[in-house]
Amino acid sequence: MASNLLSAVAIEKETPESELPPTFLREDGRGAGSVRARFESMIRRVQGEVCAALEEADGGGARFVEDVWSRPGGGGGISRVLQDGRVFEKAGVNVSVVYGVMPPDAYRAAKGEAGKNEVAADGHKPGPVPFFAAGISSVLHPKNPFAPTLHFNYRYFETDAPKDAPGAPRQWWFGGGTDLTPSYIIEEDVKHFHSVQKQACDKFDPSFHPRFKKWCDDYFYIKHRNERRGLGGIFFDDLNDYDQEMLLNFATSETIC
């Protein structure tokens, strides 16, 4: 969901936790086989794998510090930060699970239908839309100025039927991306980065890499400076025009490539 919509949604306040819960999901009967449950399981597993790999790469210089939080109505997150290591000045790997409610206008804007007047045949306007979102996000800042900054974020968004329309169809989509921002350009590193992204995309659809690479270039274009931030990567949002299972596997693959 676009960042300018966040102010329109209702989300409960965070509560610090002393222990890591087995899940941040509500007990809603969906089970461990649901896409939202599998996505949460995936991002938590990947968070652990990425943090372990980064600590190993840092050579014992520093360890991740963990903060856990939850919300009374369901949802929560795990923030892990490594600072002042031998290799990394700072590295963060965070996961979050969010439940909230958005107004109909925000929901239509999230679907790219801003301004569309949705009124049922009986003249009834739709009510607030409950939603679920989960994601993993990471930013890595090496100490060496010749090593680039790396960012990635992958997320899943799903709506529930409004209370005033229990039979309404549910909407879902995936979003995310990985991008590179070097201070000094080393051609070999840049070629390797884009090659890895292309290989990961091509396993699922040959059209993904050229499409998502351009999307990333456009997304990070700074109009008033007539330049792009960083050297790109891939980016996609509101992606639901493929099989849901395939996109779940694609997002999983991208988090670890």
Buried (B, 14 or more C-beta within 10 A) or exposed (E): BEEEBEEBBEBBEBEEBEEEEEBBBBEEEEEEEBBBBBBBBBBBBBBBEBBEEBBEBBEEBBBBEEEBBBBEEBBBBBBBBBBEBEBBBBBBBBBBBBBBBBBBBBBBBBBEEEEEEEEEEEEEEBBBBBBBBBBBBBBBBBBEEEBBBBBBBBBBBBBBEBEEEEEBEEBBBBBBBBBBBBEEEEEEBBEEBBEEBBEBBEEBEEEBBEBBBEBBBEBBEEEEEEEBEBBBBBBBBBBBEEEBEEBBBBBBBBBEB
